[in-house]
Amino acid sequence: MKAVRGIAVLALLTAMTGAIAQAYPSRPIRMISPYPPGGGNDILGRILGDKMSEGLGQRIVVENKPGANTIVGTEVLAKSAPDGYTLILLPSTFVTNPAFYPKLPYDTVRDFAAVGLVANSPQMMVAHPSAPVKAIRDVIALAKSKPGELSYGSSGNGSPGHLAGILFSMMTGAELTHVGYKGTAPAVNDVVAGHIPMMMSSMISVIPQVKAGKLRVIAVTTNKRLPVVPDAPTIAEAGVAGYEAGFWYGMLAPARTPDAIVKQLNIQIEHTLKQADVLEKFAAQGIEPYYSTPQDFAARIREELPKWSKVISASGVKIE
């Protein structure tokens, strides 16, 4: 009798989940951007939200919840109802924050449901044309022969560019000196002016200077070459096997969001990333579309948490 009752309950829950998915969405969806309006994350969220709204039949409203290196907005999501009506789009700082902030107001793995990756923002190692480094082998040789004398800039302490440089040093034994700036623009300006020899930067921030001949691309940090600079090798193929420091954007929902709703949202992401107008807007932002299943995104989060924890712990870098 208990077995029969258990089967009946399971059947009822399955039917209820299906009914929820069929009725979803019946009202507008809130998508949190954990940054102020106008930035890359915000722009990307609005591009995705507008197109996904068409497929879902309900408007996706971007709500900015900036603060504490994305922690404020992420906490809002963690405490939201798991009904598919609150989502977040955020960058890969999601997997580096636990190493910088030991007492987060949420659990990075348990409190969220991965919906899917949506984009990559490629990074490049670039140098001033006069710098004595034209290839990765030059960077390694110079940094090893004169430890600490070769510097590189980034948009700030703990930024993706900074962490990409730390990972490079760890994997090569080449001792580089980091120069952190308050934003990407001043760092780019100093490299262009020759005040520092090179930097790690997002592609969109340096491509204009590369095309103008003011900066030289040494390599890209992704696991494959970039169409915009097809002659630039990846750091991995240039001799640092296994190196990758991608900067991604992904969508999350609260934990316990029904699988059927997560799947429905993921299908809309996949459809959206195939649309010509979306691809054109992504390209204008220097962003590559990158689709994944919820399972693949969840696996990537689990893999990158210990990777970046090790890098950050070994470097001793702190976010003030």
PyMOL commands that set and color helices and strands:
alter all, ss='L'
color gray80, all
select helices_A, chain A and resi 2-23+40-56+71-78+93-100+136-145+160-172+184-192+203-211+259-272+276-284+294-315
alter helices_A, ss='H'
color red, helices_A
select strands_A, chain A and resi 29-33+60-64+86-91+112-120+123-127+151-154+177-180+198-202+216-220+248-254+288-289
alter strands_A, ss='S'
color yellow, strands_A
deselect
rebuild
show_as cartoon
